[in-house]
Amino acid sequence: MADNRVVEGRMVTPAKLAELVEGEDVMDAEGIEDADRECPDCGGNVISVGYMPNITEFVTGYKCQDCEWSETDR
């Protein structure tokens, strides 16, 4: 597990990755992990981050490191 990763050419923290997936600020984020899957849009590597968008919800977000594709487990 790494603290920071390169996503779309930028170094991001877990909190910034969660914000990219969610589209807004998040309360808390766990470490970034490899998601062991390929991006359905470009075939690039997908990473995941667990985060809390609010006090009552925990979400796992998935983001391609090479393109804009992302999704959550909601």
C-alpha positions as CSV (number, residue, x, y, z in Angstrom):
1,M,0.0,0.0,0.0
2,A,1.4,3.4,-1.0
3,D,0.5,6.7,0.4
4,N,0.6,8.6,-2.9
5,R,0.1,7.5,-6.5
6,V,0.4,9.1,-9.9
7,V,-3.1,9.6,-11.5
8,E,-3.5,11.2,-14.9
9,G,0.1,12.5,-14.6
10,R,-0.3,14.1,-11.1
11,M,0.8,12.8,-7.7
12,V,-2.3,12.5,-5.5
13,T,-2.8,11.7,-1.8
14,P,-5.6,9.3,-0.7
15,A,-7.8,12.3,0.2
16,K,-7.3,13.9,-3.3
17,L,-8.0,10.6,-5.0
18,A,-11.2,10.3,-3.0
19,E,-12.2,13.8,-4.1
20,L,-11.5,13.0,-7.7
21,V,-13.8,10.0,-7.5
22,E,-16.5,11.7,-5.4
23,G,-16.4,15.0,-7.1
24,E,-16.3,17.0,-3.9
25,D,-14.5,17.1,-0.5
26,V,-14.6,14.0,1.7
27,M,-14.3,13.7,5.4
28,D,-11.6,10.9,5.6
29,A,-9.7,8.6,3.3
30,E,-7.8,5.3,3.8
31,G,-4.7,4.3,1.9
32,I,-4.6,3.8,-1.9
33,E,-4.4,0.2,-3.1
34,D,-4.2,-1.7,-6.4
35,A,-7.7,-2.8,-7.5
36,D,-6.5,-5.8,-9.5
37,R,-8.6,-4.8,-12.5
38,E,-8.3,-2.9,-15.8
39,C,-10.0,0.3,-16.8
40,P,-13.0,-0.5,-19.1
41,D,-12.3,2.7,-21.1
42,C,-8.6,2.5,-21.8
43,G,-7.3,-0.7,-20.3
44,G,-5.1,1.1,-17.8
45,N,-4.4,0.3,-14.2
46,V,-7.2,0.9,-11.7
47,I,-6.5,1.8,-8.1
48,S,-8.9,2.0,-5.2
49,V,-9.4,4.1,-2.1
50,G,-11.8,3.8,0.8
51,Y,-13.3,7.0,2.1
52,M,-16.1,8.6,4.1
53,P,-18.1,11.2,2.1
54,N,-20.1,11.9,5.2
55,I,-20.4,10.8,8.8
56,T,-22.7,7.8,8.1
57,E,-21.3,6.3,4.8
58,F,-18.1,4.4,3.8
59,V,-17.5,4.1,0.1
60,T,-14.8,2.3,-2.0
61,G,-13.9,4.4,-5.0
62,Y,-12.1,3.1,-8.1
63,K,-10.1,5.3,-10.4
64,C,-8.0,4.7,-13.6
65,Q,-4.5,6.0,-13.3
66,D,-4.4,6.9,-17.0
67,C,-7.8,8.4,-17.9
68,E,-10.8,10.1,-16.3
69,W,-12.8,6.9,-15.7
70,S,-13.9,6.3,-12.1
71,E,-16.7,4.5,-10.2
72,T,-17.8,3.6,-6.6
73,D,-19.2,0.5,-4.9
74,R,-22.5,2.3,-4.2
